[in-house]
Amino acid sequence: MFSSGMRPGEIIALTWNDIDFDKKQITVNKTITNGRVGLPKTATSVRKVDMLPLAEFTLQEQLKTTKKFKYVFVNSKGTNIYSHSFIGRKFNAVLDKSNIPHRPLYNLRHTFASHLLIQGEDITWISKNLGHTDISITMKHYIKYIKENEETRLAKIKKIGENFGIDIF
């Protein structure tokens, strides 16, 4: 989730057929809720997610463990995970070991989006990868996390001025 922006149910519904290492894309066309495979949240949630390097590395490592199974992430019996609450418990266990307070698993999706926004990535691309209908949804949910310091703000003003051919700094 941290390296793809996918929703928890979309993650546990991934099959190896959804992963294209050559094109560096993940096909999102299903979700799992309470053991049932169904369609994702909205029509725009059916999408191709660009596979960023960390996601690719993680999936390549996972391939070593679960390539013989249909699903990318499986339970101890080798079948699909029933609910994303399973990975939520695993997530909290990792947080415990790291002495980090518990937080919702969904925060990983928020972190993905807000980090890309902070880095100045194209909001249209971010919105598409998140499966949002349009950028207004991305802005509504994620722009509130973007805080910039005075130095960053002044650097932006200077850059805009330079783009207009004016440099008074």
SVG drawing of the C-alpha trace seen along z (x, -y; Angstrom):
<svg xmlns="http://www.w3.org/2000/svg" viewBox="-18 -42 36 67">
<polyline fill="none" stroke="black" stroke-width="0.4" points="0.0,0.0 2.8,-2.4 4.4,-1.9 1.3,-1.6 -1.5,-3.6 -3.8,-0.6 -6.6,0.1 -6.3,3.0 -9.0,5.1 -7.3,4.6 -3.9,5.7 -5.3,9.0 -7.2,9.6 -4.0,9.4 -3.2,12.5 0.0,13.1 -1.9,12.6 -2.4,9.0 1.4,8.3 3.2,7.3 6.9,6.8 7.8,6.0 5.3,3.1 5.8,2.2 2.0,2.2 -0.4,3.8 -3.9,4.4 -6.5,3.6 -9.8,5.2 -11.1,6.8 -11.2,6.5 -11.8,8.9 -14.2,8.1 -15.1,10.7 -13.8,13.5 -15.7,12.4 -14.1,11.4 -15.9,8.5 -15.5,5.4 -13.4,2.5 -15.0,-0.5 -15.9,-2.5 -15.7,-2.2 -12.5,-4.3 -11.0,-2.0 -10.6,0.6 -7.2,-0.6 -3.6,0.0 -1.3,-1.1 2.3,-2.1 4.7,0.2 7.2,-2.1 10.6,-0.6 9.8,0.2 6.6,2.0 8.5,3.9 11.2,4.9 8.6,6.0 6.6,8.0 9.8,9.7 10.6,10.8 7.0,12.0 7.3,14.0 10.0,16.1 7.6,17.1 4.2,17.4 4.8,17.9 3.2,21.4 -0.1,19.9 -2.8,18.0 -2.8,15.0 0.2,12.8 -0.5,12.7 -1.8,15.9 -2.7,17.4 -0.9,20.3 -3.0,22.7 -1.9,21.0 -5.3,19.5 -6.5,15.9 -6.5,13.8 -10.1,13.6 -10.0,10.0 -7.7,7.0 -8.0,7.0 -5.4,9.9 -2.8,7.6 -3.9,4.9 -3.0,7.1 0.4,7.9 0.9,4.2 0.2,3.4 2.7,6.1 5.4,4.4 4.5,1.1 4.7,2.7 8.2,4.1 9.2,0.6 7.7,-1.2 5.4,-3.2 1.8,-3.8 -0.9,-1.9 -2.6,-3.6 -5.1,-2.4 -3.7,-0.3 -5.3,-2.7 -2.8,-5.4 -0.3,-3.7 -2.4,-4.8 -2.5,-8.3 1.2,-8.3 1.7,-7.2 -0.4,-10.0 0.9,-12.7 4.5,-11.9 4.1,-12.1 2.3,-15.4 5.0,-16.8 7.6,-15.7 5.7,-17.7 4.5,-14.7 1.7,-15.3 -1.6,-15.2 -3.4,-13.8 -1.0,-10.8 -1.4,-10.4 -5.2,-10.5 -5.2,-8.0 -3.1,-5.6 -5.3,-5.9 -8.4,-5.2 -10.1,-8.5 -12.7,-9.8 -10.8,-13.1 -8.2,-15.2 -10.8,-17.0 -11.1,-13.9 -7.4,-13.6 -7.2,-17.2 -10.0,-16.9 -8.5,-13.9 -4.8,-14.5 -3.8,-18.2 -4.5,-18.9 -1.4,-16.8 0.8,-19.1 2.7,-21.5 5.5,-23.6 8.0,-25.7 8.8,-29.3 12.0,-28.4 10.1,-26.1 7.4,-28.7 9.9,-31.4 11.8,-29.1 8.6,-28.4 7.9,-32.1 11.4,-32.7 11.1,-29.8 7.8,-31.2 9.4,-34.6 12.3,-33.1 9.9,-31.3 8.4,-34.7 12.0,-36.1 12.0,-38.1 14.7,-37.5 14.7,-40.0 16.0,-37.8"/>
</svg>
